[in-house]
Amino acid sequence: MSWNKRTAYAFLPLMMAFLLMVTWGFSVQAESVNQKQFVFDYAGLLTDQEVTQLESLANELGAESDTAFLIITADGTDGMDIVEYVGDFYDENAPGYDQPYGNTAILAIDMEERDIYLVGFKKAELYLNDQRLDMIQDDITPALSEGNYYEAFSEFISSAHSYMGIEPETSEDYPGHNDGYQNYEEEYYAGASSSENLLFQLWFQLLISFIVGGAVVGILAYNSGGRVTVNSGTYMNSNSSKVLHRHDRYVRKTVTKVKKPTNNNNSSGGFTGGGGITGGGHSHSGSRGKF
């Protein structure tokens, strides 16, 4: 075995170790968690044990769907509408699973006005659209009306988590989406969510490591054998060759026409449902009601 080949094989473990260290750094970053608190029981509706159990449930299911599931209870909102109240909460507290102002689903209730509001931000805006939030609200409202708050909050977290695992409808099938919703939909499917980006998948990182390592060894081994300088034209005498000339013949051209689809959705701006944009400019889905 030549010296260059021995060097290449000796260098391979070092290259693999380096690439694994880099990919490990990516994996740790992808698993980082921003949100530390999930239950904000300002109205004092829950026992300490119930709060602990809801915190644990939200933390566990949130890690599976990369989404922070929050519960907010209020005994009055100082005259603010509950939609504005929840919007200000998001703007001021910057919740999110893996980053500030990240993927977040919120259930908020106001005991004074008996209002309920469900909201989805970022990835949750896409997967928990107005219609899905309406269905969750219908499911949990009876429990809220009967004072079974822990049951209703648990059901919200579980149902929201389930919907986060079901592919949402396209924006064309969703009447009433606004520009913020559509922009996030495009960013999300383009890989804006780092936790689901292919670059952050461990199997993909390992595959790249092996490919790069193999390429390094292959290049070194190939170069170790010397360079080949003989080609097909080395011994050819162009003056005596029977190949006198060559040309390309144009045969035919095929043109295919495809009708451009038309957009029949004439809606402009704003959700027709319960979503909208916070004072801080964050787009969200939403569903509101009474209990």
C-alpha positions, 0 to 999 in steps of 0.5 A, a space after each residue: 500500500 502506497 504512502 498516500 493510501 496509508 495516509 488517507 486511511 489514517 486520516 479517515 477516523 479523524 475526519 469522521 470524529 470531526 464531522 460527528 462533533 459538528 453534527 452533535 452540535 446541530 442535534 443539541 441545538 435542535 432539541 433546545 427548549 425555550 418555554 419553561 412555564 406552561 400554566 398561568 393560573 391567574 384566576 386560581 382555578 387549579 390545585 398545585 397538583 393539577 398545575 404540576 400534572 398539566 405542566 408535565 403533560 404540556 412539556 411531554 407532548 410539546 416536545 413531540 410536536 415542537 410546540 408550546 401548549 399554554 393555559 391562561 386563566 384570568 379573573 378579569 382582563 382590565 376591560 380588554 377584549 380577550 383577543 387583545 389580552 392574549 395577543 398582548 401576552 404573546 407579544 410581551 412574554 415571547 413564548 415558543 417551543 424552541 425560540 422566542 415567538 415560536 410555535 405556540 398554542 394557547 387556551 385562555 379563559 376569562 372567568 369574569 366575562 366567561 370568555 374562551 379563546 384558543 390561539 395558534 402561532 407559527 407552526 400551530 397557526 398552520 396546523 391548528 387553523 380556525 376550523 380545528 380550534 373551533 372543534 377543540 372548543 366545542 369539545 372542551 366547552 361543556 367541561 368548562 361550563 361544569 367547572 371541570 377546568 383540569 379536564 378541559 385543559 388536559 383535553 385541549 393539550 391532548 387534542 391540540 397535540 393530536 392535530 399537530 401531527 395531522 397534515 393541514 389543508 392547503 391554503 387554497 382549501 382554507 377560506 379566510 387565510 391572510 397574508 401572514 398565514 400564507 407567508 408562514 405556510 410558505 416558510 414552513 414548507 421551505 424548511 423554516 422550522 429548524 426542528 423538522 429541517 432535513 439538516 437537523 436530522 441525525 440520520 442525514 448528518 451521519 449520511 453526509 459524514 460518511 459521504 464526505 469521509 469517503 470522498 476524501 479517501 477516494 480523492 487521496 487514493 485516486 491521486 496516489 496512482 499518478 496522473 493519466 496523460 494519454 487520451 483518445 486523441 494522443 495517437 490520432 493524425 487528423 490529416 490522414 484520418 478518414 473522419 473528414 467532418 461532422 455536423 449536428 442535424 436538427 430534427 424536430 421541436 416539441 412544444 407542450 402547453 399547460 393551462 395556468 391555474 386561476 385563483 378564484 379566491 377573491 378574499 383580501 386581508 384578515 381572517 373571517 374566523 377568530 384569527 388575526 394579528 397581534 399588536 406586535 405584528 404576529 399572525 395567528 389563528 383563533 377560535 373564541 366563544 363563551 362557556 
